[in-house]
Amino acid sequence: MNNFFERRYIVAGIFITIFLVLLARLFYIQIVDDHYLLYANNNVLRKIIQFPARGTIRDRNGVTLVDNELVYDISVIPKQVKPFDTVEFCKLIGMDRAEFDVRFAKAVKYSPSLQSTFDKQLSPQLFASLQERLSEFPGFTVGPHPVRTYPDSVAAQFLGYIGEVQDWQISKLGGYYRPGDYIGVTGVEREYENELRGQRGVTNQMVDSHGQPKGSYANGAFDTVATPGALLTSSLDVRIQKLGEQLMKNKVGSIAAIDPSTGEILCFVSSPTYDPNLLVGQNRGNNAAALYANPYSPFLIRPIQAYYPPGSSFKPLSALIALQEGIITPQTTYYCPGYYQSGNRRIYCFHHEAHGLVNLSSAVAVSCNGYFSMVFDKLMNAQGYKKIDTTFNAWRANVNKFGLGSRLGLDLPNERPGNLPTAKTYNKMYHPGGWRSSTIIPLAIGQGELDATPLQLANIECTIANHGYYYLPHLIKSIGSKTIVRGKDTVKHYVGIDSKYFEPVIDGMQAVVDRGTAVGSKIPGIVMCGKTGTAQVSGEDNSVFVAYAPRENPKIAIAVVVENAGQGASYAAPIASFIVEKYLKGSISVRPSGITVEHFIEANRLPDISKYMHKNKSKTPATDSTKKTANPLLKGTKSVANKVNGNTKYLAAK
């Protein structure tokens, strides 16, 4: 009898254990694990993603730079696919069978039961022909998807482009993105991705066992509406942006223009540019490959990524530091015989011009290398040659206050800092105590190891225009109806130069345009203060010009660089003058010098392709080189060359 009762308890225990296991499994399936729920839901529910339109981007006057248009994406749920005419399907969408197999396998790998993108960006015409026969291809659906369109095809490097999200981004960015989604890759599209992308919506649709739609689920109670991205208003002026891109056609270089009173960027030209519409649609991949293969690097954002020696455009800054340090006064003179002798080193003026007796203002006006070499020599030797390290680093710190050698904090990704050498740079190159002011005297006229981006050069002009301070350059004015006020954008960044020292320098800069090296670019009715630069590189010189206007109450500061185009007055100065006049007056007048917009639009100054490809082996600016080379303007010693954008820099002149 006892054995009977014992067996009864054992059997009951077994049944209870089985019951508890089954109950726990049921709880896990229904409550904990959503795997089966997904399968069940996919048998009765189809979630249709509603893609939001990305935010529109406009210029400062409300002109649309980027908008949206509808294309169509094909999606697939592999589990719902039944046998169909694959050849006919591929024929309809313009795809070969091998590509079909690859994409279908990718969809299965993602999830047999979940919807994923199969093909993207079908035109409305192709969508119409496919939609009529979609019932023949179970498991496939077609839905609208907004993509970018560029009405004026301008400002490509500023705006950037979008691309399909990568797997690592999906996992990194909090699960917001799904395969087939688009994300900003470069430019404003990347920097303001969170504001531009909007919020996806979802429509829940009932389907039968054959996948056929049977109406809205719960009368749409669980549907969400797609929210468009925010409108961005940029600081660009599309009038001068278009003009700048036209003027830089068939040229390599950059234009950067800023409003000195706010730091707002008015013009942002990188040349050669490209039509941003090429990176939209089914031919996007082929078009992008062709642009990447272009030896002139259209994807390089030259205003903030290209390095150039400032050349003589650096001279006003050098003079201001010397004035503040008490090394010179506005009345300090130098008799220029066509050169300056620094130790055993002779620095010639451009074309060996003998300028005679010059003071600060006249030296700026005629761009006298001798005067500014003398000034730099005095600066570096103020405490004796044995303290050159200390003196040089103090000079470097003063230059850095103008924004050279560090990023300006622009609201675009991948801004580069330029190159401003330190005493350690020269100790490494020549060993400690092995260099003197004469060794580094190319810095006096904006060459040697000194490199700047075009935006930094324009920012220096803002500082001069404001008599000693600048606002951080920025590109976006407002998001939606809300004006952006980044705290750092409203801060005046003072450079440590007393305002009284700017007038004699500005007098010289006005004389540059009124009667000096840039007289051919004088604008009727506008007082423009500027400085030409002819930066020597391997091959023909880079043409450089910096300026601001008008002199009183300045409204625009500008820097123009045209690679391998000769003297600053030949190309950069005229191009800058057209941009300045267009911005200030809305039109361009007949110039006394006879220069015309049409001439510079039609001019082709593209560097020789074979030489340019040899010099530009890298698509990004190269690192510093300590290669030593002879210099046609420098006699009696060695000079240090520096490779930037593949161009080897030499001592500059005008």
VEXFIDO-716335 format. One record per residue (C-alpha): residue number from 1; x negated, y negated, z negated. Coordinates in nm, 2 decimals, decimal comma. Layout:
residues N
kolmi:c1:c2:c3
NUM:X:Y:Z
...
END
This chain:
residues 654
kolmi:c1:c2:c3
1:0,00:0,00:0,00
2:-0,28:-0,24:-0,09
3:-0,44:-0,17:0,24
4:-0,12:-0,26:0,42
5:-0,09:-0,60:0,25
6:-0,46:-0,67:0,32
7:-0,41:-0,59:0,69
8:-0,10:-0,81:0,70
9:-0,30:-1,11:0,56
10:-0,58:-1,05:0,81
11:-0,34:-1,03:1,11
12:-0,16:-1,34:0,99
13:-0,49:-1,52:0,95
14:-0,59:-1,43:1,30
15:-0,26:-1,57:1,44
16:-0,29:-1,88:1,23
17:-0,65:-1,93:1,35
18:-0,55:-1,89:1,72
19:-0,26:-2,13:1,67
20:-0,48:-2,39:1,51
21:-0,74:-2,35:1,79
22:-0,47:-2,39:2,05
23:-0,32:-2,69:1,87
24:-0,67:-2,85:1,84
25:-0,73:-2,79:2,21
26:-0,40:-2,94:2,30
27:-0,47:-3,24:2,09
28:-0,81:-3,28:2,25
29:-0,67:-3,26:2,60
30:-0,38:-3,50:2,54
31:-0,53:-3,75:2,30
32:-0,91:-3,73:2,32
33:-1,01:-3,63:2,67
34:-0,86:-3,84:2,95
35:-0,99:-3,61:3,22
36:-0,66:-3,43:3,26
37:-0,46:-3,74:3,22
38:-0,65:-3,88:3,52
39:-0,56:-3,57:3,72
40:-0,20:-3,60:3,62
41:-0,18:-3,97:3,69
42:-0,33:-3,93:4,03
43:-0,07:-3,68:4,12
44:0,21:-3,93:4,05
45:0,04:-4,27:4,04
46:-0,18:-4,46:4,29
47:-0,36:-4,76:4,16
48:-0,41:-5,01:4,44
49:-0,68:-5,27:4,37
50:-0,60:-5,63:4,46
51:-0,92:-5,80:4,53
52:-0,93:-6,17:4,43
53:-1,06:-6,44:4,67
54:-1,40:-6,57:4,56
55:-1,41:-6,93:4,46
56:-1,44:-7,19:4,73
57:-1,75:-7,41:4,73
58:-1,73:-7,77:4,85
59:-1,96:-8,06:4,90
60:-1,95:-8,38:4,69
61:-1,68:-8,54:4,91
62:-1,45:-8,24:4,92
63:-1,56:-8,08:5,25
64:-1,54:-7,70:5,23
65:-1,88:-7,53:5,27
66:-1,76:-7,17:5,19
67:-1,41:-7,03:5,21
68:-1,25:-6,68:5,25
69:-1,08:-6,48:5,52
70:-0,92:-6,14:5,50
71:-1,08:-5,83:5,64
72:-0,97:-5,47:5,56
73:-1,14:-5,19:5,37
74:-1,06:-4,82:5,41
75:-1,04:-4,62:5,08
76:-1,02:-4,25:5,03
77:-0,92:-4,01:4,75
78:-1,10:-3,68:4,86
79:-0,86:-3,45:4,67
80:-0,56:-3,58:4,87
81:-0,73:-3,54:5,21
82:-0,57:-3,27:5,43
83:-0,70:-3,13:5,76
84:-0,67:-3,39:6,03
85:-0,83:-3,49:6,36
86:-1,16:-3,62:6,25
87:-1,28:-3,70:6,60
88:-0,98:-3,92:6,66
89:-1,02:-4,09:6,32
90:-1,39:-4,17:6,39
91:-1,30:-4,30:6,74
92:-1,04:-4,54:6,59
93:-1,28:-4,70:6,34
94:-1,60:-4,68:6,56
95:-1,79:-4,43:6,35
96:-1,98:-4,11:6,45
97:-1,91:-3,77:6,29
98:-2,25:-3,76:6,11
99:-2,18:-4,09:5,94
100:-1,83:-3,98:5,85
101:-1,97:-3,67:5,67
102:-2,22:-3,87:5,48
103:-1,96:-4,12:5,35
104:-1,71:-3,85:5,27
105:-1,97:-3,66:5,07
106:-2,05:-3,98:4,88
107:-1,68:-4,03:4,80
108:-1,66:-3,67:4,67
109:-1,97:-3,72:4,45
110:-1,82:-4,04:4,30
111:-1,49:-3,86:4,22
112:-1,27:-3,61:4,40
113:-0,96:-3,76:4,22
114:-1,04:-4,13:4,22
115:-1,02:-4,38:4,50
116:-1,34:-4,52:4,65
117:-1,44:-4,74:4,95
118:-1,50:-4,54:5,27
119:-1,55:-4,82:5,52
120:-1,56:-5,19:5,49
121:-1,47:-5,51:5,66
122:-1,25:-5,40:5,95
123:-1,13:-5,68:6,16
124:-0,75:-5,76:6,16
125:-0,73:-5,62:6,51
126:-0,89:-5,29:6,41
127:-0,67:-5,28:6,11
128:-0,36:-5,32:6,32
129:-0,45:-5,03:6,55
130:-0,54:-4,80:6,25
131:-0,23:-4,89:6,04
132:0,00:-4,76:6,31
133:-0,15:-4,41:6,28
134:-0,25:-4,41:5,91
135:0,01:-4,14:5,83
136:-0,19:-3,89:6,04
137:-0,48:-3,92:5,80
138:-0,36:-3,82:5,45
139:-0,58:-3,94:5,16
140:-0,69:-4,25:5,34
141:-0,55:-4,60:5,28
142:-0,63:-4,95:5,41
143:-0,62:-5,26:5,20
144:-0,70:-5,63:5,24
145:-1,03:-5,77:5,11
146:-1,13:-6,13:5,12
147:-1,48:-6,21:5,25
148:-1,68:-6,52:5,29
149:-1,66:-6,76:5,59
150:-1,86:-7,07:5,65
151:-1,68:-7,33:5,85
152:-1,99:-7,55:5,92
153:-2,25:-7,28:5,91
154:-2,48:-7,50:5,69
155:-2,68:-7,48:5,37
156:-2,74:-7,10:5,39
157:-3,03:-7,09:5,15
158:-2,84:-7,31:4,90
159:-2,52:-7,12:4,91
160:-2,68:-6,77:4,92
161:-2,49:-6,46:5,03
162:-2,30:-6,17:4,87
163:-2,37:-5,80:4,91
164:-2,24:-5,47:4,80
165:-2,30:-5,40:4,43
166:-2,58:-5,15:4,36
167:-2,55:-4,85:4,12
168:-2,78:-5,01:3,86
169:-2,57:-5,32:3,86
170:-2,26:-5,12:3,80
171:-2,40:-4,97:3,49
172:-2,58:-5,28:3,37
173:-2,30:-5,53:3,40
174:-2,04:-5,39:3,16
175:-1,84:-5,17:3,40
176:-1,67:-5,46:3,57
177:-1,79:-5,36:3,92
178:-1,70:-5,05:4,12
179:-1,87:-4,89:4,42
180:-1,78:-5,10:4,72
181:-1,74:-5,43:4,53
182:-1,94:-5,74:4,63
183:-2,16:-5,95:4,41
184:-2,37:-6,27:4,46
185:-2,72:-6,18:4,58
186:-2,89:-6,52:4,62
187:-2,83:-6,89:4,58
188:-2,52:-7,04:4,42
189:-2,33:-6,71:4,49
190:-2,56:-6,54:4,24
191:-2,61:-6,82:3,99
192:-2,24:-6,88:3,95
193:-2,12:-6,52:4,00
194:-1,91:-6,50:3,69
195:-1,72:-6,82:3,79
196:-1,68:-6,73:4,16
197:-1,58:-6,37:4,14
198:-1,24:-6,41:3,99
199:-1,05:-6,12:3,83
200:-0,92:-5,81:4,01
201:-0,55:-5,72:4,00
202:-0,39:-5,37:4,01
203:-0,07:-5,25:4,16
204:0,06:-4,91:4,03
205:0,25:-4,72:4,30
206:0,44:-4,40:4,26
207:0,36:-4,12:4,51
208:0,50:-3,77:4,56
209:0,31:-3,45:4,58
210:0,22:-3,53:4,94
211:0,08:-3,87:4,85
212:0,36:-4,06:5,01
213:0,46:-4,39:4,84
214:0,78:-4,37:4,63
215:0,80:-4,72:4,50
216:0,66:-4,93:4,22
217:0,58:-4,77:3,89
218:0,79:-4,90:3,60
219:0,91:-5,18:3,82
220:0,57:-5,33:3,81
221:0,56:-5,37:3,43
222:0,19:-5,25:3,42
223:0,08:-5,44:3,74
224:-0,17:-5,72:3,71
225:-0,21:-6,01:3,95
226:-0,55:-6,09:4,10
227:-0,69:-6,42:3,98
228:-0,90:-6,62:4,24
229:-1,24:-6,74:4,15
230:-1,30:-7,10:4,05
231:-1,36:-7,38:4,29
232:-1,71:-7,51:4,28
233:-1,79:-7,87:4,38
234:-2,15:-7,92:4,47
235:-2,36:-8,23:4,47
236:-2,46:-8,18:4,84
237:-2,35:-8,43:5,10
238:-2,27:-8,23:5,41
239:-2,33:-8,53:5,64
240:-2,70:-8,55:5,56
241:-2,72:-8,17:5,51
242:-2,61:-8,12:5,87
243:-2,83:-8,39:6,00
244:-3,13:-8,25:5,81
245:-3,08:-7,91:5,95
246:-3,06:-8,05:6,30
247:-3,37:-8,26:6,26
248:-3,56:-7,96:6,13
249:-3,45:-7,73:6,41
250:-3,75:-7,55:6,56
251:-3,97:-7,66:6,28
252:-4,10:-7,49:5,96
253:-4,06:-7,69:5,64
254:-3,81:-7,85:5,40
255:-3,61:-8,15:5,30
256:-3,51:-8,22:4,94
257:-3,31:-8,53:4,84
258:-3,19:-8,63:4,49
259:-2,98:-8,91:4,34
260:-3,23:-9,07:4,09
261:-2,95:-9,20:3,87
262:-2,81:-8,85:3,80
263:-3,04:-8,58:3,92
264:-2,78:-8,45:4,16
265:-2,93:-8,29:4,47
266:-2,79:-8,45:4,79
267:-2,97:-8,26:5,06
268:-3,14:-7,91:5,04
269:-3,28:-7,80:5,38
270:-3,50:-7,50:5,43
271:-3,62:-7,44:5,78
272:-3,59:-7,23:5,97
273:-3,24:-7,16:5,84
274:-2,97:-6,92:5,97
275:-2,60:-6,90:6,02
276:-2,46:-6,76:5,70
277:-2,17:-6,61:5,89
278:-2,42:-6,35:6,02
279:-2,42:-6,19:5,68
280:-2,05:-6,12:5,69
281:-1,88:-5,84:5,88
282:-1,98:-5,49:6,01
283:-2,29:-5,62:6,19
284:-2,43:-5,77:5,86
285:-2,69:-5,50:5,82
286:-2,84:-5,54:6,17
287:-2,83:-5,92:6,14
288:-3,00:-5,91:5,80
289:-3,27:-5,68:5,93
290:-3,34:-5,92:6,22
291:-3,37:-6,21:5,98
292:-3,60:-6,02:5,75
293:-3,82:-5,94:6,05
294:-3,85:-6,31:6,15
295:-4,21:-6,41:6,09
296:-4,10:-6,77:5,99
297:-3,91:-6,62:5,68
298:-3,57:-6,78:5,70
299:-3,48:-6,62:5,36
300:-3,75:-6,81:5,19
301:-3,59:-7,09:4,99
302:-3,85:-7,35:5,07
303:-3,73:-7,64:4,86
304:-3,79:-7,44:4,54
305:-4,02:-7,15:4,65
306:-4,27:-7,28:4,91
307:-4,59:-7,42:4,79
308:-4,75:-7,72:4,96
309:-5,05:-7,95:4,88
310:-4,89:-8,29:4,81
311:-5,17:-8,46:5,00
312:-5,17:-8,84:4,97
313:-4,81:-8,84:4,85
314:-4,98:-8,76:4,51
315:-5,17:-9,09:4,50
316:-4,90:-9,31:4,33
317:-4,88:-9,06:4,05
318:-5,26:-9,05:4,01
319:-5,26:-9,43:3,99
320:-4,99:-9,45:3,73
321:-5,18:-9,21:3,50
322:-5,50:-9,42:3,54
323:-5,31:-9,74:3,46
324:-5,16:-9,59:3,15
325:-5,50:-9,46:3,03
326:-5,65:-9,81:3,08
327:-5,90:-9,68:3,34
328:-5,79:-9,94:3,60
329:-5,57:-10,25:3,62
330:-5,35:-10,35:3,92
331:-5,64:-10,59:4,01
332:-5,91:-10,33:4,01
333:-6,08:-10,33:4,35
334:-6,30:-10,10:4,55
335:-6,49:-10,18:4,86
336:-6,42:-9,89:5,10
337:-6,69:-9,83:5,37
338:-6,49:-9,53:5,50
339:-6,58:-9,29:5,22
340:-6,65:-9,24:4,85
341:-6,97:-9,09:4,71
342:-6,92:-8,87:4,41
343:-7,25:-8,72:4,31
344:-7,38:-8,54:4,61
345:-7,03:-8,52:4,75
346:-6,89:-8,76:5,01
347:-6,52:-8,79:5,06
348:-6,42:-8,96:5,38
349:-6,11:-9,16:5,45
350:-5,88:-9,04:5,72
351:-6,06:-9,08:6,06
352:-6,35:-9,24:5,86
353:-6,15:-9,56:5,85
354:-6,34:-9,84:5,66
355:-6,07:-10,03:5,46
356:-6,30:-10,29:5,31
357:-6,20:-10,45:4,98
358:-5,88:-10,30:4,84
359:-5,69:-10,32:4,52
360:-5,43:-10,08:4,38
361:-5,13:-10,19:4,59
362:-5,33:-10,23:4,92
363:-5,50:-9,89:4,86
364:-5,15:-9,73:4,83
365:-5,04:-9,91:5,15
366:-5,34:-9,80:5,36
367:-5,38:-9,47:5,18
368:-5,74:-9,52:5,10
369:-5,90:-9,19:4,99
370:-6,21:-9,38:4,86
371:-6,01:-9,59:4,61
372:-5,82:-9,29:4,46
373:-6,14:-9,08:4,45
374:-6,30:-9,36:4,25
375:-6,00:-9,37:4,02
376:-6,01:-9,00:3,95
377:-6,39:-9,00:3,90
378:-6,35:-9,27:3,63
379:-6,07:-9,08:3,47
380:-6,26:-8,75:3,45
381:-6,58:-8,92:3,32
382:-6,41:-9,15:3,06
383:-6,55:-8,94:2,78
384:-6,87:-8,82:2,95
385:-6,92:-8,52:3,17
386:-6,98:-8,29:2,87
387:-6,62:-8,33:2,77
388:-6,48:-8,26:3,12
389:-6,26:-7,97:2,98
390:-6,09:-8,19:2,73
391:-6,05:-8,48:2,97
392:-5,92:-8,26:3,25
393:-5,66:-8,09:3,03
394:-5,53:-8,43:2,91
395:-5,50:-8,54:3,27
396:-5,32:-8,21:3,35
397:-5,07:-8,27:3,06
398:-4,99:-8,61:3,20
399:-4,93:-8,47:3,55
400:-4,71:-8,19:3,41
401:-4,48:-8,46:3,25
402:-4,38:-8,55:3,61
403:-4,25:-8,19:3,66
404:-4,55:-8,04:3,84
405:-4,68:-7,70:3,73
406:-4,35:-7,59:3,57
407:-3,99:-7,51:3,68
408:-3,75:-7,80:3,68
409:-3,46:-7,58:3,55
410:-3,25:-7,60:3,87
411:-2,92:-7,41:3,86
412:-3,04:-7,17:4,13
413:-3,23:-6,84:4,07
414:-3,59:-6,78:4,16
415:-3,73:-7,14:4,14
416:-4,11:-7,14:4,13
417:-4,33:-7,36:3,92
418:-4,59:-7,47:4,17
419:-4,96:-7,46:4,07
420:-5,13:-7,71:3,84
421:-5,48:-7,58:3,75
422:-5,62:-7,58:3,40
423:-5,98:-7,62:3,27
424:-5,98:-7,24:3,23
425:-5,91:-7,22:3,61
426:-6,24:-7,39:3,68
427:-6,43:-7,22:3,40
428:-6,34:-6,89:3,56
429:-6,43:-7,01:3,91
430:-6,76:-7,19:3,82
431:-6,83:-7,07:3,47
432:-6,81:-7,31:3,16
433:-7,01:-7,62:3,21
434:-7,06:-7,54:3,58
435:-6,82:-7,80:3,72
436:-6,79:-8,18:3,72
437:-6,55:-8,44:3,84
438:-6,71:-8,42:4,18
439:-6,63:-8,05:4,19
440:-6,26:-8,10:4,16
441:-6,23:-8,44:4,32
442:-5,99:-8,31:4,60
443:-5,72:-8,33:4,32
444:-5,75:-8,71:4,35
445:-5,57:-8,70:4,68
446:-5,33:-8,41:4,62
447:-5,53:-8,12:4,74
448:-5,77:-7,86:4,60
449:-5,59:-7,62:4,37
450:-5,28:-7,84:4,34
451:-4,95:-7,71:4,48
452:-4,60:-7,84:4,46
453:-4,25:-7,75:4,58
454:-4,06:-8,00:4,79
455:-3,81:-8,04:4,51
456:-4,09:-8,13:4,27
457:-4,21:-8,39:4,52
458:-3,87:-8,55:4,54
459:-3,84:-8,54:4,16
460:-4,16:-8,75:4,13
461:-4,00:-9,01:4,35
462:-3,70:-9,01:4,12
463:-3,94:-9,08:3,83
464:-4,10:-9,37:4,02
465:-3,76:-9,51:4,12
466:-3,65:-9,50:3,76
467:-3,97:-9,66:3,63
468:-4,07:-9,37:3,41
469:-3,81:-9,10:3,37
470:-3,60:-8,84:3,56
471:-3,30:-8,63:3,51
472:-3,32:-8,26:3,58
473:-3,22:-8,18:3,94
474:-2,90:-7,98:3,97
475:-2,66:-7,87:4,24
476:-2,31:-7,81:4,10
477:-2,10:-8,10:3,98
478:-1,78:-7,93:3,86
479:-1,61:-7,59:3,82
480:-1,24:-7,61:3,90
481:-1,11:-7,94:3,76
482:-1,38:-7,95:3,49
483:-1,69:-8,16:3,54
484:-2,00:-7,96:3,44
485:-2,20:-8,14:3,18
486:-2,51:-7,93:3,10
487:-2,66:-8,11:2,80
488:-3,01:-8,10:2,95
489:-2,88:-8,27:3,27
490:-2,80:-8,59:3,09
491:-3,13:-8,62:2,91
492:-3,39:-8,87:3,04
493:-3,72:-8,70:3,07
494:-3,98:-8,97:3,01
495:-4,33:-8,92:3,16
496:-4,52:-9,14:2,92
497:-4,60:-9,43:3,16
498:-4,51:-9,78:3,05
499:-4,25:-9,92:3,29
500:-4,47:-10,23:3,36
501:-4,72:-10,02:3,55
502:-4,47:-9,91:3,82
503:-4,43:-10,24:4,00
504:-4,78:-10,27:4,15
505:-4,75:-9,91:4,26
506:-4,41:-9,97:4,41
507:-4,54:-10,28:4,58
508:-4,79:-10,06:4,76
509:-4,52:-9,80:4,85
510:-4,30:-10,07:5,00
511:-4,59:-10,19:5,20
512:-4,64:-9,84:5,33
513:-4,31:-9,87:5,51
514:-4,31:-10,24:5,58
515:-4,65:-10,27:5,74
516:-4,85:-9,96:5,65
517:-4,89:-9,60:5,76
518:-4,51:-9,55:5,79
519:-4,41:-9,88:5,96
520:-4,26:-9,69:6,25
521:-4,00:-9,55:6,01
522:-3,88:-9,88:5,87
523:-3,50:-9,90:5,84
524:-3,33:-10,23:5,94
525:-3,16:-10,38:5,64
526:-3,29:-10,13:5,38
527:-3,60:-10,16:5,17
528:-3,75:-9,81:5,15
529:-4,06:-9,74:4,93
530:-4,26:-9,44:5,04
531:-4,59:-9,26:5,09
532:-4,72:-9,06:5,38
533:-4,92:-8,75:5,33
534:-5,13:-8,55:5,58
535:-5,21:-8,23:5,40
536:-5,49:-8,04:5,57
537:-5,44:-7,67:5,60
538:-5,58:-7,41:5,83
539:-5,44:-7,50:6,17
540:-5,28:-7,84:6,23
541:-5,21:-8,06:5,92
542:-4,88:-8,05:5,73
543:-4,68:-8,37:5,78
544:-4,56:-8,49:5,44
545:-4,35:-8,80:5,34
546:-4,19:-8,90:5,01
547:-3,97:-9,20:4,94
548:-3,68:-9,36:4,77
549:-3,43:-9,63:4,87
550:-3,33:-9,90:4,82
551:-3,60:-10,05:4,60
552:-3,34:-10,21:4,37
553:-3,08:-9,98:4,23
554:-3,21:-9,67:4,41
555:-2,96:-9,42:4,53
556:-3,17:-9,15:4,70
557:-3,52:-9,01:4,66
558:-3,65:-8,77:4,93
559:-3,94:-8,54:5,02
560:-3,99:-8,40:5,36
561:-4,25:-8,14:5,46
562:-4,30:-8,03:5,82
563:-4,56:-7,76:5,85
564:-4,84:-7,80:6,11
565:-4,69:-8,11:6,25
566:-4,98:-8,36:6,21
567:-4,98:-8,69:6,02
568:-4,71:-8,78:5,76
569:-4,60:-9,07:5,98
570:-4,55:-8,85:6,29
571:-4,26:-8,62:6,18
572:-4,19:-8,63:5,81
573:-4,15:-9,01:5,77
574:-3,91:-9,05:6,06
575:-3,70:-8,75:5,95
576:-3,68:-8,89:5,60
577:-3,58:-9,24:5,72
578:-3,29:-9,10:5,93
579:-3,16:-8,90:5,63
580:-3,19:-9,21:5,40
581:-3,01:-9,44:5,64
582:-2,73:-9,19:5,71
583:-2,67:-9,15:5,34
584:-2,68:-9,52:5,26
585:-2,50:-9,66:5,56
586:-2,31:-9,37:5,71
587:-2,48:-9,42:6,05
588:-2,82:-9,46:6,21
589:-2,92:-9,79:6,38
590:-3,14:-9,86:6,67
591:-3,50:-9,88:6,53
592:-3,74:-10,15:6,64
593:-4,01:-9,87:6,67
594:-3,79:-9,69:6,93
595:-3,77:-9,36:6,74
596:-3,45:-9,17:6,79
597:-3,27:-8,89:6,62
598:-3,24:-8,70:6,95
599:-3,61:-8,70:7,00
600:-3,68:-8,53:6,67
601:-3,39:-8,29:6,70
602:-3,53:-8,17:7,04
603:-3,89:-8,16:6,93
604:-4,03:-7,81:6,88
605:-4,30:-7,79:6,62
606:-4,29:-7,42:6,54
607:-4,64:-7,30:6,46
608:-4,80:-7,06:6,71
609:-4,63:-6,72:6,63
610:-4,95:-6,51:6,65
611:-5,14:-6,75:6,42
612:-4,85:-6,79:6,19
613:-4,80:-6,41:6,15
614:-5,17:-6,37:6,07
615:-5,16:-6,65:5,81
616:-4,83:-6,54:5,66
617:-4,88:-6,17:5,59
618:-4,67:-6,21:5,28
619:-4,31:-6,34:5,28
620:-4,37:-6,52:4,95
621:-4,64:-6,77:4,86
622:-4,97:-6,61:4,80
623:-5,18:-6,62:4,49
624:-5,47:-6,85:4,44
625:-5,79:-6,77:4,62
626:-6,14:-6,86:4,52
627:-6,27:-6,84:4,87
628:-6,50:-7,13:4,94
629:-6,50:-7,30:5,27
630:-6,64:-7,60:5,45
631:-6,43:-7,91:5,47
632:-6,44:-8,16:5,76
633:-6,37:-8,45:5,53
634:-6,62:-8,34:5,26
635:-6,99:-8,35:5,29
636:-7,28:-8,22:5,08
637:-7,11:-7,95:4,86
638:-6,88:-7,65:4,85
639:-6,50:-7,68:4,82
640:-6,25:-7,43:4,70
641:-5,98:-7,32:4,94
642:-5,64:-7,20:4,82
643:-5,40:-6,99:5,01
644:-5,04:-7,10:4,99
645:-4,78:-6,96:5,22
646:-5,06:-6,82:5,42
647:-5,21:-7,17:5,49
648:-5,56:-7,23:5,36
649:-5,56:-7,58:5,21
650:-5,85:-7,82:5,27
651:-5,92:-8,17:5,16
652:-5,65:-8,41:5,27
653:-5,64:-8,76:5,39
654:-5,35:-8,98:5,48
END
